[in-house]
Amino acid sequence: MLNRLKIVLPVVLVAIALSVALLGAIASQRGESLFHFAGTPPTTLGVQAGHLAACPGTPNCVQSQLDDAQHQIAPLTYSTDAEVAFAQLQAVVASLPRTRIVTAEFPYLYAESTSALMGFVDDVEFYLEPASQTIQVRSASRLGESDLGVNRDRVETIRSQFDEKLATLTASPA
């Protein structure tokens, strides 16, 4: 009996894991999540005195207006008209999987991004500062402690796509 259990249990566990992975893949293709752990939107969203909210003490947040190495990330930059940069930023954010723009009122953009498998929701904010041609950014998980670098990776993906869009605009004949 014990030998049979040693054989059957791993097979059952693998079958369960494969089923969850398959359901997650199907949900991901539909732009959905298998589970949904949204949490509550923070009350500190938005711009206060020219600053986005600080990150909590947990490592699952990045913010461009902070000095501490754990949370700090460089702001996005642009050399075009601020309204054009804002429109391009909106296009990039809107194109991200499982991401929806909640607020887009120049110079502020707020979006929610949902993870593929577990449905964790992250809050992503941008604040354009036309005088310095920078876009301050904050990306933070609502729940948990660690995000395995997801928020930092998201901002770097946005930066890369944003820079590509602006380069294409600059290279295009007027």
N, CA, C and O of each residue as an XYZ file, in Angstrom:
696
protein
N       0.826     -1.197      0.000
C       0.000      0.000      0.000
C       0.867      1.257      0.000
O       0.599      2.189     -0.757
N       1.891      1.293      0.830
C       2.774      2.449      0.910
C       3.533      2.646     -0.398
O       3.722      3.780     -0.839
N       3.967      1.560     -1.017
C       4.669      1.658     -2.301
C       3.753      2.216     -3.387
O       4.170      3.031     -4.210
N       2.508      1.770     -3.376
C       1.548      2.263     -4.361
C       1.310      3.766     -4.156
O       1.208      4.516     -5.127
N       1.221      4.202     -2.894
C       1.031      5.614     -2.575
C       2.220      6.441     -3.053
O       2.046      7.557     -3.543
N       3.436      5.893     -2.912
C       4.639      6.595     -3.366
C       4.626      6.806     -4.876
O       5.221      7.763     -5.371
N       3.971      5.943     -5.595
C       3.893      6.061     -7.053
C       2.716      6.950     -7.458
O       2.855      7.804     -8.334
N       1.572      6.754     -6.830
C       0.354      7.456     -7.221
C       0.394      8.936     -6.825
O      -0.032      9.790     -7.603
N       0.893      9.247     -5.644
C       0.881     10.625     -5.153
C       1.638     11.582     -6.082
O       1.092     12.628     -6.430
N       2.862     11.270     -6.496
C       3.540     12.188     -7.431
C       2.791     12.344     -8.755
O       2.766     13.435     -9.325
N       2.189     11.276     -9.241
C       1.442     11.348    -10.495
C       0.240     12.282    -10.331
O      -0.042     13.092    -11.214
N      -0.455     12.172     -9.220
C      -1.606     13.033     -8.949
C      -1.162     14.491     -8.829
O      -1.807     15.384     -9.378
N      -0.067     14.731     -8.115
C       0.428     16.097     -7.953
C       0.840     16.706     -9.291
O       0.564     17.877     -9.550
N       1.489     15.929    -10.131
C       1.875     16.410    -11.462
C       0.626     16.707    -12.294
O       0.582     17.711    -13.005
N      -0.376     15.854    -12.211
C      -1.616     16.070    -12.957
C      -2.305     17.358    -12.507
O      -2.814     18.114    -13.334
N      -2.320     17.602    -11.213
C      -2.921     18.835    -10.690
C      -2.129     20.047    -11.172
O      -2.709     21.034    -11.625
N      -0.812     19.971    -11.075
C       0.036     21.089    -11.507
C      -0.153     21.383    -12.990
O      -0.243     22.545    -13.387
N      -0.215     20.343    -13.805
C      -0.422     20.536    -15.240
C      -1.799     21.127    -15.533
O      -1.942     21.959    -16.429
N      -2.800     20.704    -14.788
C      -4.150     21.245    -14.972
C      -4.196     22.733    -14.645
O      -4.788     23.520    -15.384
N      -3.569     23.112    -13.537
C      -3.534     24.522    -13.150
C      -2.768     25.330    -14.193
O      -3.191     26.425    -14.565
N      -1.647     24.798    -14.664
C      -0.858     25.495    -15.687
C      -1.659     25.663    -16.977
O      -1.617     26.721    -17.604
N      -2.379     24.633    -17.366
C      -3.192     24.697    -18.579
C      -4.309     25.726    -18.436
O      -4.540     26.527    -19.341
N      -4.996     25.703    -17.306
C      -6.052     26.688    -17.065
C      -5.484     28.102    -17.050
O      -6.103     29.030    -17.570
N      -4.302     28.265    -16.452
C      -3.641     29.571    -16.437
C      -3.295     30.037    -17.829
O      -3.460     31.214    -18.150
N      -2.813     29.128    -18.665
C      -2.459     29.479    -20.046
C      -3.699     29.885    -20.835
O      -3.660     30.840    -21.610
N      -4.787     29.168    -20.642
C      -6.035     29.500    -21.334
C      -6.534     30.871    -20.884
O      -6.921     31.701    -21.707
N      -6.521     31.098    -19.585
C      -6.964     32.392    -19.057
C      -6.070     33.513    -19.572
O      -6.558     34.587    -19.922
N      -4.773     33.268    -19.619
C      -3.828     34.278    -20.087
C      -4.071     34.636    -21.547
O      -3.989     35.806    -21.921
N      -4.369     33.639    -22.372
C      -4.650     33.900    -23.784
C      -5.900     34.752    -23.953
O      -6.012     35.513    -24.914
N      -6.812     34.629    -23.049
C      -8.049     35.417    -23.100
C      -7.863     36.790    -22.466
O      -8.791     37.598    -22.443
N      -6.652     37.055    -21.949
C      -6.414     38.320    -21.269
C      -7.001     38.341    -19.875
O      -7.258     39.410    -19.320
N      -7.213     37.174    -19.310
C      -7.811     37.049    -17.987
C      -6.802     36.412    -17.044
O      -5.699     36.048    -17.452
N      -7.188     36.281    -15.788
C      -6.381     35.597    -14.791
C      -7.141     34.393    -14.281
O      -8.372     34.392    -14.246
N      -6.403     33.366    -13.885
C      -7.029     32.168    -13.345
C      -7.687     32.478    -12.001
O      -8.804     32.036    -11.730
N      -6.990     33.234    -11.174
C      -7.508     33.648     -9.873
C      -7.607     35.168     -9.885
O      -7.194     35.804    -10.854
N      -8.146     35.758     -8.826
C      -8.259     37.211     -8.787
C      -8.040     37.712     -7.363
O      -8.942     37.672     -6.526
N      -6.827     38.181     -7.109
C      -6.475     38.748     -5.812
C      -6.229     40.242     -6.003
O      -5.084     40.692     -6.002
N      -7.297     41.003     -6.166
C      -7.178     42.415     -6.530
C      -6.744     43.303     -5.375
O      -6.027     44.282     -5.583
N      -7.165     42.978     -4.173
C      -6.899     43.895     -3.072
C      -7.725     45.162     -3.240
O      -8.575     45.249     -4.126
N      -7.470     46.126     -2.395
C      -8.190     47.396     -2.422
C      -7.288     48.476     -3.002
O      -6.126     48.579     -2.610
N      -7.799     49.282     -3.926
C      -6.960     50.369     -4.444
C      -6.525     51.290     -3.306
O      -7.335     51.634     -2.446
N      -5.269     51.687     -3.294
C      -4.805     52.568     -2.223
C      -5.470     53.940     -2.300
O      -5.889     54.381     -3.370
N      -5.557     54.592     -1.175
C      -6.144     55.935     -1.126
C      -5.090     57.006     -1.398
O      -5.416     58.191     -1.479
N      -3.830     56.597     -1.540
C      -2.735     57.552     -1.723
C      -2.361     57.765     -3.184
O      -1.343     58.395     -3.470
N      -3.162     57.253     -4.114
C      -2.848     57.412     -5.527
C      -2.963     58.874     -5.942
O      -3.705     59.649     -5.338
N      -2.220     59.234     -6.978
C      -2.285     60.587     -7.507
C      -1.033     61.380     -7.190
O      -0.065     60.853     -6.641
N      -1.068     62.647     -7.542
C       0.070     63.544     -7.363
C      -0.247     64.513     -6.236
O      -1.276     65.189     -6.248
N       0.645     64.568     -5.273
C       0.513     65.502     -4.154
C       1.763     66.373     -4.118
O       2.868     65.864     -3.928
N       1.602     67.662     -4.298
C       2.725     68.611     -4.282
C       3.835     68.180     -5.243
O       5.018     68.270     -4.917
N       3.441     67.714     -6.426
C       4.415     67.341     -7.446
C       5.059     65.984     -7.269
O       6.022     65.662     -7.965
N       4.545     65.179     -6.348
C       5.135     63.868     -6.082
C       4.085     62.759     -6.105
O       2.950     62.941     -5.665
N       4.491     61.620     -6.625
C       3.691     60.406     -6.498
C       3.916     59.859     -5.101
O       4.883     60.239     -4.440
N       3.048     58.980     -4.641
C       3.167     58.413     -3.296
C       4.482     57.662     -3.145
O       4.998     57.089     -4.105
N       5.010     57.673     -1.946
C       6.218     56.903     -1.642
C       5.877     55.416     -1.648
O       4.709     55.037     -1.559
N       6.886     54.594     -1.751
C       6.682     53.143     -1.677
C       6.561     52.717     -0.220
O       7.107     53.374      0.666
N       5.846     51.619      0.037
C       5.819     51.078      1.394
C       7.180     50.447      1.720
O       8.083     50.464      0.883
N       7.327     49.907      2.895
C       8.590     49.291      3.293
C       8.876     47.971      2.599
O       9.972     47.427      2.738
N       7.920     47.450      1.862
C       8.105     46.168      1.175
C       8.803     46.375     -0.169
O       8.743     47.468     -0.733
N       9.466     45.336     -0.687
C      10.225     45.487     -1.934
C       9.392     45.407     -3.215
O       9.961     45.398     -4.307
N       8.079     45.350     -3.114
C       7.233     45.163     -4.303
C       6.730     46.480     -4.894
O       5.564     46.601     -5.269
N       7.619     47.453     -4.968
C       7.268     48.782     -5.466
C       8.521     49.468     -5.999
O       9.613     49.309     -5.452
N       8.347     50.231     -7.075
C       9.411     51.117     -7.555
C       8.809     52.499     -7.760
O       7.627     52.641     -8.073
N       9.657     53.525     -7.574
C       9.185     54.896     -7.715
C      10.371     55.766     -8.112
O      11.449     55.638     -7.531
N      10.192     56.633     -9.074
C      11.307     57.406     -9.625
C      11.681     58.646     -8.817
O      12.700     59.274     -9.105
N      10.903     59.007     -7.836
C      11.209     60.198     -7.049
C      11.817     59.852     -5.694
O      11.914     60.713     -4.820
N      12.222     58.617     -5.518
C      12.817     58.169     -4.264
C      14.323     58.013     -4.409
O      14.840     57.835     -5.513
N      15.019     58.083     -3.279
C      16.474     57.946     -3.288
C      16.964     56.574     -2.852
O      18.108     56.218     -3.136
N      16.122     55.788     -2.164
C      16.620     54.504     -1.663
C      16.755     53.495     -2.804
O      15.879     53.394     -3.663
N      17.845     52.763     -2.801
C      18.201     51.856     -3.908
C      17.164     50.764     -4.136
O      16.951     50.339     -5.272
N      16.521     50.309     -3.072
C      15.551     49.216     -3.202
C      14.363     49.615     -4.074
O      13.865     48.802     -4.852
N      13.913     50.841     -3.952
C      12.701     51.278     -4.641
C      12.954     52.212     -5.823
O      12.074     52.365     -6.670
N      14.101     52.827     -5.902
C      14.371     53.852     -6.912
C      14.480     53.269     -8.309
O      15.074     52.211     -8.517
N      13.899     53.977     -9.253
C      14.011     53.643    -10.673
C      14.060     54.976    -11.423
O      13.445     55.954    -10.998
N      14.778     55.012    -12.515
C      14.910     56.259    -13.275
C      13.572     56.653    -13.894
O      12.798     55.786    -14.301
N      13.295     57.957    -13.966
C      12.082     58.397    -14.655
C      12.228     58.179    -16.158
O      13.336     57.999    -16.664
N      11.120     58.197    -16.854
C      11.157     58.176    -18.313
C      11.485     59.596    -18.779
O      11.192     60.566    -18.079
N      12.082     59.713    -19.941
C      12.393     61.032    -20.481
C      11.902     61.121    -21.920
O      11.695     60.107    -22.585
N      11.723     62.342    -22.382
C      11.281     62.563    -23.758
C      11.823     63.903    -24.234
O      12.179     64.757    -23.422
N      11.886     64.086    -25.535
C      12.365     65.355    -26.092
C      11.368     65.930    -27.099
O      11.706     66.819    -27.881
N      10.168     65.426    -27.071
C       9.108     65.897    -27.961
C       8.141     66.765    -27.167
O       8.388     67.049    -25.995
N       7.072     67.179    -27.771
C       6.019     67.919    -27.095
C       5.413     67.053    -25.987
O       5.238     65.848    -26.165
N       5.095     67.663    -24.855
C       4.566     66.911    -23.710
C       3.259     66.193    -24.041
O       3.053     65.060    -23.608
N       2.385     66.832    -24.793
C       1.108     66.204    -25.164
C       1.339     64.979    -26.050
O       0.645     63.971    -25.919
N       2.312     65.074    -26.946
C       2.655     63.936    -27.809
C       3.223     62.803    -26.961
O       2.863     61.641    -27.143
N       4.111     63.149    -26.036
C       4.696     62.137    -25.150
C       3.604     61.449    -24.333
O       3.629     60.231    -24.156
N       2.647     62.233    -23.836
C       1.551     61.673    -23.042
C       0.712     60.711    -23.881
O       0.338     59.637    -23.411
N       0.422     61.093    -25.106
C      -0.363     60.225    -25.999
C       0.391     58.928    -26.299
O      -0.214     57.857    -26.341
N       1.690     59.018    -26.504
C       2.487     57.822    -26.782
C       2.567     56.930    -25.545
O       2.514     55.705    -25.653
N       2.695     57.547    -24.375
C       2.707     56.782    -23.128
C       1.386     56.034    -22.960
O       1.384     54.857    -22.601
N       0.274     56.701    -23.214
C      -1.037     56.047    -23.129
C      -1.111     54.847    -24.064
O      -1.617     53.791    -23.685
N      -0.611     55.007    -25.272
C      -0.648     53.913    -26.248
C       0.168     52.721    -25.767
O      -0.255     51.574    -25.912
N       1.333     52.990    -25.197
C       2.184     51.903    -24.695
C       1.493     51.185    -23.543
O       1.409     49.957    -23.535
N       1.000     51.943    -22.573
C       0.362     51.334    -21.399
C      -0.885     50.556    -21.815
O      -1.122     49.457    -21.313
N      -1.673     51.104    -22.713
C      -2.892     50.423    -23.175
C      -2.582     49.121    -23.907
O      -3.424     48.225    -23.955
N      -1.394     49.008    -24.474
C      -1.033     47.799    -25.222
C      -0.518     46.670    -24.334
O      -0.350     45.546    -24.808
N      -0.266     46.945    -23.068
C       0.256     45.913    -22.171
C      -0.825     44.887    -21.852
O      -1.983     45.253    -21.649
N      -0.461     43.610    -21.807
C      -1.456     42.578    -21.485
C      -2.054     42.786    -20.093
O      -1.358     43.169    -19.152
N      -3.344     42.529    -19.984
C      -4.062     42.568    -18.706
C      -3.876     43.898    -17.974
O      -3.813     43.935    -16.745
N      -3.790     44.985    -18.740
C      -3.608     46.315    -18.162
C      -4.720     47.216    -18.673
O      -5.013     47.244    -19.869
N      -5.332     47.947    -17.761
C      -6.375     48.881    -18.182
C      -6.076     50.258    -17.602
O      -5.701     50.396    -16.438
N      -6.249     51.249    -18.428
C      -6.055     52.625    -17.985
C      -7.308     53.058    -17.235
O      -8.423     52.964    -17.749
N      -7.103     53.532    -16.013
C      -8.207     53.981    -15.169
C      -8.400     55.490    -15.316
O      -9.528     55.968    -15.440
N      -7.301     56.229    -15.301
C      -7.333     57.686    -15.408
C      -6.251     58.143    -16.371
O      -5.096     57.733    -16.255
N      -6.617     58.980    -17.307
C      -5.647     59.590    -18.220
C      -6.038     61.048    -18.402
O      -6.745     61.404    -19.345
N      -5.571     61.879    -17.493
C      -5.844     63.315    -17.527
C      -4.507     64.031    -17.439
O      -3.885     64.077    -16.377
N      -4.068     64.590    -18.566
C      -2.761     65.232    -18.618
C      -2.569     66.138    -17.417
O      -3.426     66.978    -17.142
N      -1.478     65.991    -16.702
C      -0.259     65.239    -16.934
C      -0.165     63.920    -16.149
O       0.935     63.418    -15.916
N      -1.313     63.358    -15.741
C      -1.314     62.160    -14.885
C      -1.985     60.990    -15.591
O      -3.020     61.143    -16.241
N      -1.372     59.818    -15.448
C      -1.929     58.580    -16.011
C      -1.874     57.510    -14.928
O      -0.847     57.323    -14.276
N      -2.988     56.812    -14.744
C      -3.059     55.728    -13.758
C      -3.652     54.494    -14.420
O      -4.682     54.565    -15.089
N      -2.983     53.361    -14.223
C      -3.456     52.094    -14.790
C      -3.368     50.992    -13.749
O      -2.608     51.080    -12.784
N      -4.163     49.954    -13.965
C      -4.103     48.744    -13.145
C      -3.618     47.607    -14.032
O      -4.108     47.419    -15.146
N      -2.660     46.861    -13.529
C      -2.104     45.734    -14.274
C      -2.316     44.470    -13.447
O      -1.972     44.432    -12.265
N      -2.882     43.442    -14.065
C      -3.236     42.206    -13.371
C      -2.322     41.074    -13.815
O      -2.105     40.875    -15.010
N      -1.785     40.329    -12.845
C      -0.890     39.215    -13.183
C      -1.676     38.085    -13.839
O      -2.869     37.914    -13.590
N      -0.990     37.319    -14.679
C      -1.652     36.301    -15.500
C      -2.254     35.163    -14.686
O      -3.423     34.828    -14.875
N      -1.497     34.576    -13.805
C      -1.967     33.368    -13.135
C      -2.822     33.672    -11.908
O      -3.956     33.203    -11.807
N      -2.286     34.448    -10.985
C      -2.964     34.636     -9.705
C      -3.898     35.852     -9.660
O      -4.686     35.982     -8.724
N      -3.823     36.724    -10.638
C      -4.729     37.866    -10.669
C      -4.388     38.967     -9.687
O      -5.265     39.739     -9.299
N      -3.114     39.058     -9.271
C      -2.701     40.157     -8.399
C      -2.766     41.458     -9.192
O      -2.366     41.498    -10.356
N      -3.264     42.514     -8.571
C      -3.378     43.803     -9.244
C      -2.291     44.740     -8.727
O      -2.093     44.891     -7.522
N      -1.594     45.366     -9.677
C      -0.584     46.371     -9.362
C      -1.090     47.718     -9.853
O      -1.777     47.801    -10.871
N      -0.747     48.768     -9.123
C      -1.105     50.131     -9.502
C       0.101     50.778    -10.170
O       1.202     50.768     -9.619
N      -0.108     51.338    -11.356
C       0.974     51.941    -12.129
C       0.591     53.391    -12.421
O      -0.449     53.661    -13.022
N       1.446     54.321    -11.987
C       1.152     55.746    -12.137
C       2.282     56.468    -12.867
O       3.453     56.105    -12.752
N       1.902     57.491    -13.615
C       2.865     58.314    -14.335
C       2.482     59.779    -14.146
O       1.302     60.130    -14.136
N       3.495     60.623    -13.999
C       3.279     62.061    -13.845
C       4.279     62.802    -14.730
O       5.481     62.784    -14.465
N       3.781     63.451    -15.778
C       4.644     64.197    -16.688
C       5.017     65.540    -16.083
O       4.178     66.259    -15.540
N       6.295     65.852    -16.192
C       6.806     67.154    -15.778
C       7.370     67.839    -17.023
O       8.549     67.671    -17.336
N       6.540     68.610    -17.738
C       6.957     69.190    -19.016
C       8.213     70.060    -18.937
O       9.014     70.065    -19.872
N       8.398     70.787    -17.848
C       9.556     71.682    -17.746
C      10.879     70.920    -17.830
O      11.848     71.421    -18.401
N      10.923     69.716    -17.266
C      12.160     68.916    -17.285
C      12.104     67.787    -18.308
O      13.062     67.028    -18.452
N      10.992     67.676    -19.015
C      10.766     66.611    -20.002
C      11.013     65.225    -19.392
O      11.655     64.364    -19.994
N      10.488     65.044    -18.194
C      10.567     63.743    -17.526
C       9.171     63.252    -17.195
O       8.222     64.029    -17.090
N       9.074     61.946    -17.035
C       7.830     61.317    -16.607
C       8.159     60.523    -15.356
O       8.842     59.500    -15.415
N       7.668     61.004    -14.227
C       7.865     60.280    -12.973
C       6.949     59.063    -12.993
O       5.858     59.105    -13.560
N       7.399     57.987    -12.372
C       6.649     56.733    -12.438
C       6.638     56.047    -11.073
O       7.587     56.140    -10.295
N       5.547     55.367    -10.818
C       5.422     54.528     -9.621
C       4.658     53.279    -10.032
O       3.613     53.369    -10.677
N       5.179     52.112     -9.660
C       4.492     50.844     -9.919
C       4.577     50.030     -8.644
O       5.670     49.743     -8.156
N       3.420     49.653     -8.097
C       3.396     49.000     -6.791
C       2.343     47.903     -6.725
O       1.238     48.049     -7.248
N       2.702     46.813     -6.077
C       1.754     45.728     -5.828
C       0.827     46.129     -4.690
O       1.251     46.776     -3.733
N      -0.421     45.747     -4.794
C      -1.373     46.025     -3.716
C      -1.232     45.040     -2.568
O      -1.426     45.400     -1.407
N      -0.898     43.808     -2.889
C      -0.849     42.748     -1.886
C       0.536     42.122     -1.841
O       1.310     42.220     -2.792
N       0.831     41.483     -0.732
C       2.048     40.691     -0.628
C       3.270     41.495     -0.248
O       3.203     42.688      0.050
N       4.382     40.800     -0.271
C       5.661     41.381      0.134
C       6.605     41.486     -1.051
O       7.159     42.554     -1.313
N       6.788     40.400     -1.757
C       7.712     40.386     -2.889
C       6.931     40.283     -4.193
O       5.858     39.683     -4.246
N       7.482     40.873     -5.231
C       6.866     40.770     -6.556
C       7.808     40.108     -7.556
O       7.516     40.054     -8.750
N       8.947     39.600     -7.059
C       9.955     38.946     -7.897
C      10.430     39.869     -9.021
O      10.798     39.402    -10.098
N      10.422     41.172     -8.768
C      10.919     42.141     -9.740
C       9.933     42.534    -10.819
O      10.306     43.211    -11.777
N       8.677     42.122    -10.684
C       7.679     42.377    -11.730
C       7.454     43.874    -11.959
O       7.384     44.316    -13.106
N       7.341     44.654    -10.894
C       7.087     46.085    -11.062
C       8.256     46.783    -11.755
O       8.043     47.613    -12.639
N       9.479     46.458    -11.366
C      10.657     47.045    -12.017
C      10.711     46.628    -13.489
O      10.964     47.458    -14.362
N      10.476     45.351    -13.760
C      10.486     44.864    -15.148
C       9.404     45.553    -15.981
O       9.637     45.892    -17.141
N       8.227     45.760    -15.396
C       7.135     46.418    -16.120
C       7.556     47.830    -16.537
O       7.365     48.230    -17.686
N       8.126     48.576    -15.595
C       8.535     49.944    -15.910
C       9.607     49.943    -16.998
O       9.581     50.786    -17.895
N      10.545     49.004    -16.924
C      11.598     48.950    -17.951
C      11.022     48.557    -19.316
O      11.494     49.038    -20.346
N      10.016     47.694    -19.329
C       9.335     47.350    -20.585
C       8.632     48.578    -21.153
O       8.721     48.855    -22.349
N       7.938     49.305    -20.298
C       7.256     50.528    -20.730
C       8.277     51.531    -21.261
O       8.063     52.148    -22.305
N       9.384     51.692    -20.542
C      10.426     52.627    -20.973
C      10.924     52.267    -22.379
O      11.031     53.129    -23.251
N      11.221     50.997    -22.581
C      11.743     50.530    -23.865
C      10.741     50.779    -24.995
O      11.108     51.298    -26.050
N       9.484     50.411    -24.774
C       8.457     50.598    -25.802
C       8.173     52.082    -26.049
O       7.944     52.494    -27.186
N       8.190     52.869    -24.989
C       7.971     54.316    -25.095
C       9.093     54.955    -25.914
O       8.834     55.749    -26.818
N      10.337     54.605    -25.592
C      11.481     55.137    -26.338
C      11.408     54.745    -27.812
O      11.720     55.552    -28.688
N      10.993     53.501    -28.085
C      10.853     53.046    -29.478
C       9.789     53.860    -30.216
O       9.991     54.262    -31.362
N       8.656     54.100    -29.554
C       7.581     54.890    -30.180
C       8.057     56.303    -30.493
O       7.792     56.831    -31.573
N       8.760     56.913    -29.541
C       9.245     58.272    -29.769
C      10.296     58.305    -30.869
O      10.323     59.238    -31.673
N      11.156     57.303    -30.913
C      12.178     57.239    -31.965
C      11.525     57.100    -33.336
O      11.986     57.697    -34.309
N      10.463     56.321    -33.414
C       9.739     56.153    -34.676
C       9.106     57.474    -35.110
O       9.122     57.817    -36.292
N       8.549     58.212    -34.151
C       7.954     59.520    -34.465
C       9.009     60.493    -34.973
O       8.788     61.220    -35.941
N      10.150     60.494    -34.311
C      11.236     61.401    -34.675
C      11.796     61.064    -36.050
O      12.149     61.957    -36.820
N      11.874     59.767    -36.354
C      12.437     59.319    -37.629
C      11.466     59.503    -38.792
O      11.887     59.568    -39.947
N      10.175     59.585    -38.494
C       9.161     59.723    -39.553
C       9.213     61.120    -40.154
O       9.395     62.100    -39.432
N       9.053     61.217    -41.480
C       9.008     62.545    -42.098
C       7.749     63.291    -41.665
O       6.689     62.694    -41.478
N       7.883     64.568    -41.514
C       6.762     65.388    -41.028
C       5.702     65.612    -42.082
O       4.702     66.281    -41.819
